Amino acid sequence: MASVPAAKIDGSEEREVVMKMRGQDVKFSGLQYLFGHAWPNFYFHVTTAYNILRANGVELGKRDFIGNP
């Protein structure tokens, strides 16, 4: 994160993000994309990986998932 200058991301909450979904362009503002697509998708994959590891015998608990020491 430190290697990305602030000027590079300033205003990105309003920047247009275009994704192809089912053959059509879907447009989001940067903020809509972050909270409506990227963030939920990230948490889905983190949760799925956590559950797969638990199902395969890796001893993980809630603190491992939420990042508390």
Phi, psi and omega per residue, in radians:
M1 nan -0.651 -3.096
A2 -1.141 -0.393 -3.098
S3 -1.415 -0.165 3.130
V4 -1.691 2.049 3.134
P5 -1.158 2.516 -3.113
A6 -0.997 -0.631 -3.119
A7 -1.071 -0.444 -3.124
K8 -1.220 -0.506 -3.100
I9 -1.963 -0.123 3.108
D10 -1.014 2.282 3.120
G11 1.440 0.032 -3.082
S12 -1.212 -0.265 3.096
E13 -1.167 -0.376 3.111
E14 -1.781 -0.200 -3.110
R15 -1.125 2.488 -3.129
E16 -1.389 2.320 3.069
V17 -2.026 2.204 -3.129
V18 -2.035 2.181 3.111
M19 -2.137 2.548 3.018
K20 -1.565 2.124 3.085
M21 -2.299 2.126 -3.132
R22 0.935 0.696 3.074
G23 1.386 0.069 3.136
Q24 -2.129 2.611 3.054
D25 -1.350 2.247 3.059
V26 -2.025 2.215 -3.063
K27 -1.863 2.393 3.102
F28 -2.295 2.717 2.857
S29 -1.376 2.858 3.126
G30 -0.982 -0.715 -3.137
L31 -1.197 -0.734 3.079
Q32 -1.066 -0.745 3.134
Y33 -1.091 -0.803 -3.113
L34 -1.055 -0.937 -3.037
F35 -1.454 -0.420 -3.096
G36 -1.718 -0.286 -3.094
H37 -2.320 -1.041 -3.009
A38 -1.125 -0.868 -3.089
W39 -1.109 -0.888 3.108
P40 -1.070 -0.652 3.124
N41 -1.130 -0.737 3.090
F42 -1.036 -0.876 -3.119
Y43 -1.159 -0.590 3.055
F44 -1.029 -0.827 -3.093
H45 -1.238 -0.650 3.072
V46 -1.095 -0.785 -3.139
T47 -1.128 -0.720 3.134
T48 -1.121 -0.774 3.109
A49 -1.082 -0.748 3.107
Y50 -1.017 -0.827 -3.126
N51 -1.154 -0.664 3.098
I52 -1.121 -0.774 3.114
L53 -1.076 -0.787 3.110
R54 -1.061 -0.735 -3.126
A55 -1.145 -0.417 3.133
N56 -1.716 0.302 2.992
G57 1.589 0.045 3.105
V58 -1.287 2.233 -3.099
E59 -1.415 1.686 3.091
L60 -2.148 2.573 3.102
G61 -2.222 -3.072 -3.119
K62 -1.014 -0.692 -3.138
R63 -1.115 -0.594 3.078
D64 -1.148 -0.661 -3.116
F65 -1.214 -0.794 -3.066
I66 -1.561 -0.117 3.016
G67 1.571 0.248 3.078
N68 -1.422 2.497 3.118
P69 -1.248 nan nan
